[in-house]
Amino acid sequence: MINTDNSNLTILYSAADIDLRIKELANQISQQFPHDFTVVALLKGSFVFAADLVRALHDAGCKLQVDFMTLSSYGDDTKSSGKVEIIRDLSTNVQGRDILIIDDILESGNTLNCAQDIIKNRGAKRVSSAVLLEKPGKSTTGIKTDFVGFVIPDYFVVGFGLDYANNYRELPYIAYFG
Protein backbone atom coordinates (compact mmCIF):
# COMPACT_ATOMS: atom_id res chain seq x y z
CA MET A 1 0.00 0.00 0.00
CA ILE A 2 1.29 3.46 -0.91
CA ASN A 3 1.40 6.08 1.83
CA THR A 4 -0.29 9.11 0.27
CA ASP A 5 -0.37 11.43 3.28
CA ASN A 6 2.77 13.25 2.01
CA SER A 7 4.48 13.08 5.43
CA ASN A 8 7.39 11.15 3.92
CA LEU A 9 8.07 13.77 1.20
CA THR A 10 10.72 16.49 1.16
CA ILE A 11 10.05 19.44 -1.13
CA LEU A 12 12.77 19.94 -3.74
CA TYR A 13 11.12 22.82 -5.68
CA SER A 14 8.19 24.89 -4.47
CA ALA A 15 5.29 25.96 -6.66
CA ALA A 16 6.81 29.47 -6.77
CA ASP A 17 10.22 28.08 -7.86
CA ILE A 18 8.57 26.11 -10.65
CA ASP A 19 6.41 29.03 -11.81
CA LEU A 20 9.42 31.33 -12.09
CA ARG A 21 11.48 28.74 -13.98
CA ILE A 22 8.66 28.01 -16.43
CA LYS A 23 8.41 31.71 -17.30
CA GLU A 24 12.18 31.81 -17.88
CA LEU A 25 11.96 28.73 -20.12
CA ALA A 26 9.10 30.28 -22.11
CA ASN A 27 11.20 33.37 -22.76
CA GLN A 28 14.14 31.22 -23.92
CA ILE A 29 11.91 29.11 -26.16
CA SER A 30 10.14 32.15 -27.63
CA GLN A 31 13.51 33.46 -28.82
CA GLN A 32 14.12 30.23 -30.77
CA PHE A 33 10.51 29.64 -31.88
CA PRO A 34 9.31 33.11 -32.95
CA HIS A 35 6.80 31.67 -35.39
CA ASP A 36 3.96 29.15 -35.47
CA PHE A 37 4.94 25.72 -34.10
CA THR A 38 3.43 22.60 -32.56
CA VAL A 39 3.88 21.49 -28.98
CA VAL A 40 3.69 17.75 -28.37
CA ALA A 41 3.18 16.99 -24.70
CA LEU A 42 4.16 13.49 -23.57
CA LEU A 43 1.51 12.18 -21.22
CA LYS A 44 0.86 11.51 -18.47
CA GLY A 45 3.75 13.02 -16.55
CA SER A 46 4.13 16.26 -18.47
CA PHE A 47 0.51 17.42 -18.39
CA VAL A 48 0.91 19.97 -15.56
CA PHE A 49 4.24 21.28 -16.85
CA ALA A 50 2.93 21.40 -20.43
CA ALA A 51 -0.19 23.35 -19.46
CA ASP A 52 1.81 25.94 -17.54
CA LEU A 53 4.49 26.17 -20.22
CA VAL A 54 1.96 26.58 -23.04
CA ARG A 55 0.30 29.48 -21.17
CA ALA A 56 3.71 31.04 -20.49
CA LEU A 57 4.63 30.65 -24.17
CA HIS A 58 1.44 32.49 -25.10
CA ASP A 59 2.39 35.29 -22.69
CA ALA A 60 5.83 35.37 -24.35
CA GLY A 61 4.21 35.97 -27.75
CA CYS A 62 4.28 32.49 -29.26
CA LYS A 63 1.62 31.10 -31.58
CA LEU A 64 1.32 27.36 -31.23
CA GLN A 65 -0.77 24.28 -31.66
CA VAL A 66 -0.90 21.49 -29.09
CA ASP A 67 -1.08 17.73 -29.47
CA PHE A 68 -0.41 14.80 -27.14
CA MET A 69 1.29 11.42 -27.15
CA THR A 70 1.27 8.84 -24.43
CA LEU A 71 4.38 6.70 -24.32
CA SER A 72 5.29 4.41 -21.47
CA SER A 73 8.44 2.69 -20.30
CA TYR A 74 7.77 2.71 -16.55
CA GLY A 75 4.38 1.12 -15.84
CA ASP A 76 4.01 1.16 -12.06
CA ASP A 77 7.75 0.77 -11.42
CA THR A 78 10.28 3.40 -10.36
CA LYS A 79 12.73 2.48 -13.13
CA SER A 80 12.33 2.38 -16.88
CA SER A 81 11.90 -1.05 -18.41
CA GLY A 82 13.81 0.22 -21.47
CA LYS A 83 10.94 -0.80 -23.75
CA VAL A 84 8.79 2.13 -24.91
CA GLU A 85 5.27 1.53 -26.15
CA ILE A 86 2.84 3.97 -27.75
CA ILE A 87 -0.32 4.13 -25.68
CA ARG A 88 -1.85 7.16 -27.48
CA ASP A 89 -0.58 8.54 -30.77
CA LEU A 90 -0.68 12.06 -32.21
CA SER A 91 -3.90 13.23 -33.84
CA THR A 92 -2.29 15.84 -36.12
CA ASN A 93 0.09 15.72 -39.03
CA VAL A 94 3.58 16.94 -38.07
CA GLN A 95 5.05 16.87 -41.59
CA GLY A 96 6.89 20.11 -42.35
CA ARG A 97 6.18 21.52 -38.87
CA ASP A 98 8.53 22.79 -36.17
CA ILE A 99 7.89 20.63 -33.10
CA LEU A 100 8.64 21.21 -29.42
CA ILE A 101 8.28 18.01 -27.42
CA ILE A 102 7.50 18.62 -23.75
CA ASP A 103 8.32 15.89 -21.23
CA ASP A 104 8.40 15.78 -17.46
CA ILE A 105 11.83 14.28 -16.81
CA LEU A 106 14.92 13.20 -18.72
CA GLU A 107 16.29 10.16 -16.98
CA SER A 108 17.01 7.12 -19.16
CA GLY A 109 16.05 9.13 -22.25
CA ASN A 110 14.17 6.19 -23.77
CA THR A 111 10.77 7.89 -23.94
CA LEU A 112 12.00 11.21 -25.31
CA ASN A 113 14.32 9.48 -27.79
CA CYS A 114 11.44 7.33 -29.05
CA ALA A 115 9.13 10.36 -29.40
CA GLN A 116 11.78 12.32 -31.30
CA ASP A 117 12.41 9.41 -33.67
CA ILE A 118 8.69 8.95 -34.37
CA ILE A 119 8.16 12.64 -35.07
CA LYS A 120 11.30 12.98 -37.23
CA ASN A 121 10.29 9.91 -39.23
CA ARG A 122 6.91 11.54 -39.89
CA GLY A 123 8.63 14.43 -41.62
CA ALA A 124 8.80 17.19 -39.01
CA LYS A 125 10.96 20.09 -40.16
CA ARG A 126 12.61 20.58 -36.76
CA VAL A 127 12.25 18.66 -33.48
CA SER A 128 13.34 20.25 -30.19
CA SER A 129 12.56 19.30 -26.62
CA ALA A 130 11.88 20.83 -23.23
CA VAL A 131 11.90 18.91 -19.96
CA LEU A 132 11.01 20.08 -16.50
CA LEU A 133 13.69 17.94 -14.83
CA GLU A 134 16.92 16.29 -15.88
CA LYS A 135 19.02 13.75 -14.00
CA PRO A 136 22.56 14.08 -15.36
CA GLY A 137 24.44 10.90 -16.09
CA LYS A 138 21.32 8.72 -16.15
CA SER A 139 20.65 8.73 -19.90
CA THR A 140 21.24 5.43 -21.62
CA THR A 141 20.55 6.96 -25.04
CA GLY A 142 22.91 9.94 -24.95
CA ILE A 143 19.99 12.19 -25.84
CA LYS A 144 20.29 15.89 -25.12
CA THR A 145 17.36 18.21 -24.54
CA ASP A 146 17.20 21.79 -25.74
CA PHE A 147 15.50 23.35 -22.71
CA VAL A 148 15.79 22.14 -19.11
CA GLY A 149 13.86 23.46 -16.15
CA PHE A 150 15.94 22.01 -13.32
CA VAL A 151 18.89 19.63 -13.07
CA ILE A 152 18.27 17.36 -10.09
CA PRO A 153 20.13 14.75 -8.05
CA ASP A 154 19.29 11.09 -8.52
CA TYR A 155 16.11 11.20 -6.43
CA PHE A 156 12.83 9.54 -7.26
CA VAL A 157 10.61 12.62 -7.52
CA VAL A 158 6.86 13.14 -7.50
CA GLY A 159 4.47 16.04 -7.83
CA PHE A 160 3.67 18.58 -10.53
CA GLY A 161 2.49 15.75 -12.78
CA LEU A 162 5.15 13.21 -11.83
CA ASP A 163 3.85 10.13 -10.07
CA TYR A 164 4.52 6.97 -8.21
CA ALA A 165 2.00 4.31 -9.30
CA ASN A 166 -0.33 7.13 -10.44
CA ASN A 167 -0.24 8.89 -7.05
CA TYR A 168 1.12 12.35 -6.15
CA ARG A 169 0.57 13.95 -9.60
CA GLU A 170 -1.66 16.64 -8.09
CA LEU A 171 0.99 18.11 -5.80
CA PRO A 172 1.81 21.75 -6.71
CA TYR A 173 5.51 21.19 -5.95
CA ILE A 174 8.22 18.65 -6.73
CA ALA A 175 9.29 16.43 -3.86
CA TYR A 176 11.26 13.28 -3.14
CA PHE A 177 10.85 10.52 -0.60
CA GLY A 178 13.05 11.15 2.38
C-alpha positions as CSV (number, residue, x, y, z in Angstrom):
1,M,0.0,0.0,0.0
2,I,1.3,3.5,-0.9
3,N,1.4,6.1,1.8
4,T,-0.3,9.1,0.3
5,D,-0.4,11.4,3.3
6,N,2.8,13.3,2.0
7,S,4.5,13.1,5.4
8,N,7.4,11.2,3.9
9,L,8.1,13.8,1.2
10,T,10.7,16.5,1.2
11,I,10.0,19.4,-1.1
12,L,12.8,19.9,-3.7
13,Y,11.1,22.8,-5.7
14,S,8.2,24.9,-4.5
15,A,5.3,26.0,-6.7
16,A,6.8,29.5,-6.8
17,D,10.2,28.1,-7.9
18,I,8.6,26.1,-10.6
19,D,6.4,29.0,-11.8
20,L,9.4,31.3,-12.1
21,R,11.5,28.7,-14.0
22,I,8.7,28.0,-16.4
23,K,8.4,31.7,-17.3
24,E,12.2,31.8,-17.9
25,L,12.0,28.7,-20.1
26,A,9.1,30.3,-22.1
27,N,11.2,33.4,-22.8
28,Q,14.1,31.2,-23.9
29,I,11.9,29.1,-26.2
30,S,10.1,32.2,-27.6
31,Q,13.5,33.5,-28.8
32,Q,14.1,30.2,-30.8
33,F,10.5,29.6,-31.9
34,P,9.3,33.1,-32.9
35,H,6.8,31.7,-35.4
36,D,4.0,29.2,-35.5
37,F,4.9,25.7,-34.1
38,T,3.4,22.6,-32.6
39,V,3.9,21.5,-29.0
40,V,3.7,17.7,-28.4
41,A,3.2,17.0,-24.7
42,L,4.2,13.5,-23.6
43,L,1.5,12.2,-21.2
44,K,0.9,11.5,-18.5
45,G,3.7,13.0,-16.5
46,S,4.1,16.3,-18.5
47,F,0.5,17.4,-18.4
48,V,0.9,20.0,-15.6
49,F,4.2,21.3,-16.9
50,A,2.9,21.4,-20.4
51,A,-0.2,23.4,-19.5
52,D,1.8,25.9,-17.5
53,L,4.5,26.2,-20.2
54,V,2.0,26.6,-23.0
55,R,0.3,29.5,-21.2
56,A,3.7,31.0,-20.5
57,L,4.6,30.6,-24.2
58,H,1.4,32.5,-25.1
59,D,2.4,35.3,-22.7
60,A,5.8,35.4,-24.3
61,G,4.2,36.0,-27.7
62,C,4.3,32.5,-29.3
63,K,1.6,31.1,-31.6
64,L,1.3,27.4,-31.2
65,Q,-0.8,24.3,-31.7
66,V,-0.9,21.5,-29.1
67,D,-1.1,17.7,-29.5
68,F,-0.4,14.8,-27.1
69,M,1.3,11.4,-27.2
70,T,1.3,8.8,-24.4
71,L,4.4,6.7,-24.3
72,S,5.3,4.4,-21.5
73,S,8.4,2.7,-20.3
74,Y,7.8,2.7,-16.5
75,G,4.4,1.1,-15.8
76,D,4.0,1.2,-12.1
77,D,7.7,0.8,-11.4
78,T,10.3,3.4,-10.4
79,K,12.7,2.5,-13.1
80,S,12.3,2.4,-16.9
81,S,11.9,-1.0,-18.4
82,G,13.8,0.2,-21.5
83,K,10.9,-0.8,-23.8
84,V,8.8,2.1,-24.9
85,E,5.3,1.5,-26.1
86,I,2.8,4.0,-27.8
87,I,-0.3,4.1,-25.7
88,R,-1.8,7.2,-27.5
89,D,-0.6,8.5,-30.8
90,L,-0.7,12.1,-32.2
91,S,-3.9,13.2,-33.8
92,T,-2.3,15.8,-36.1
93,N,0.1,15.7,-39.0
94,V,3.6,16.9,-38.1
95,Q,5.0,16.9,-41.6
96,G,6.9,20.1,-42.3
97,R,6.2,21.5,-38.9
98,D,8.5,22.8,-36.2
99,I,7.9,20.6,-33.1
100,L,8.6,21.2,-29.4
101,I,8.3,18.0,-27.4
102,I,7.5,18.6,-23.8
103,D,8.3,15.9,-21.2
104,D,8.4,15.8,-17.5
105,I,11.8,14.3,-16.8
106,L,14.9,13.2,-18.7
107,E,16.3,10.2,-17.0
108,S,17.0,7.1,-19.2
109,G,16.1,9.1,-22.3
110,N,14.2,6.2,-23.8
111,T,10.8,7.9,-23.9
112,L,12.0,11.2,-25.3
113,N,14.3,9.5,-27.8
114,C,11.4,7.3,-29.1
115,A,9.1,10.4,-29.4
116,Q,11.8,12.3,-31.3
117,D,12.4,9.4,-33.7
118,I,8.7,8.9,-34.4
119,I,8.2,12.6,-35.1
120,K,11.3,13.0,-37.2
121,N,10.3,9.9,-39.2
122,R,6.9,11.5,-39.9
123,G,8.6,14.4,-41.6
124,A,8.8,17.2,-39.0
125,K,11.0,20.1,-40.2
126,R,12.6,20.6,-36.8
127,V,12.2,18.7,-33.5
128,S,13.3,20.3,-30.2
129,S,12.6,19.3,-26.6
130,A,11.9,20.8,-23.2
131,V,11.9,18.9,-20.0
132,L,11.0,20.1,-16.5
133,L,13.7,17.9,-14.8
134,E,16.9,16.3,-15.9
135,K,19.0,13.8,-14.0
136,P,22.6,14.1,-15.4
137,G,24.4,10.9,-16.1
138,K,21.3,8.7,-16.1
139,S,20.6,8.7,-19.9
140,T,21.2,5.4,-21.6
141,T,20.5,7.0,-25.0
142,G,22.9,9.9,-25.0
143,I,20.0,12.2,-25.8
144,K,20.3,15.9,-25.1
145,T,17.4,18.2,-24.5
146,D,17.2,21.8,-25.7
147,F,15.5,23.4,-22.7
148,V,15.8,22.1,-19.1
149,G,13.9,23.5,-16.1
150,F,15.9,22.0,-13.3
151,V,18.9,19.6,-13.1
152,I,18.3,17.4,-10.1
153,P,20.1,14.7,-8.1
154,D,19.3,11.1,-8.5
155,Y,16.1,11.2,-6.4
156,F,12.8,9.5,-7.3
157,V,10.6,12.6,-7.5
158,V,6.9,13.1,-7.5
159,G,4.5,16.0,-7.8
160,F,3.7,18.6,-10.5
161,G,2.5,15.8,-12.8
162,L,5.1,13.2,-11.8
163,D,3.8,10.1,-10.1
164,Y,4.5,7.0,-8.2
165,A,2.0,4.3,-9.3
166,N,-0.3,7.1,-10.4
167,N,-0.2,8.9,-7.1
168,Y,1.1,12.4,-6.1
169,R,0.6,13.9,-9.6
170,E,-1.7,16.6,-8.1
171,L,1.0,18.1,-5.8
172,P,1.8,21.8,-6.7
173,Y,5.5,21.2,-5.9
174,I,8.2,18.6,-6.7
175,A,9.3,16.4,-3.9
176,Y,11.3,13.3,-3.1
177,F,10.8,10.5,-0.6
178,G,13.0,11.2,2.4
